[in-house]
Amino acid sequence: TLFRSKGWITVIKEFPEKVKQLTQNMSDEQLDTPYRENGWTVRQVVHHCADSHINSFTRFKLALTEDKPVIKPYMENLWAELEDTKHLAIDSSLSILEGLHHRWTVLLESMTTEDYHRIFVHPEHNNEITLYTALATYDWHCNHHLGHIQLTLQK
């Protein structure tokens, strides 16, 4: 499993720079353009990634230091409608992603096979989620939202 996770760790490591490169020359109009009808704007996507990845990093730390912790879910759609997500410049979230992903990468690269089998519990469906699965999910999450930003650039 660790062999496969190395590619996922690379995605985590490179994500902030890829977001920065895609968004660095975007106007406010482009940042406020939804990637699809009734979808989030690029601005909301960038802030969402900072929010989501903070939560994920915290879940990793909880799972590594506690026995099957029950994590706190959050309402990402409602968070995306808050003032800081809808209207704030993306610089602060780019900075958060840069620092957070650096720390997250260091943590991920230090983890053993046993660590990746550690579990947290998501209370909505009482799901037990391994850190290996959580890492795979965030590999997908990074690529998913990079795709949304790229879609907007094609408009």
Summary of the structure (lengths in Angstrom):
residues: 155
radius of gyration: 15.9
end to end distance: 38.9
largest distance: 47.2
contacts: 452
relative contact order: 0.21
helix: 68%
strand: 7%
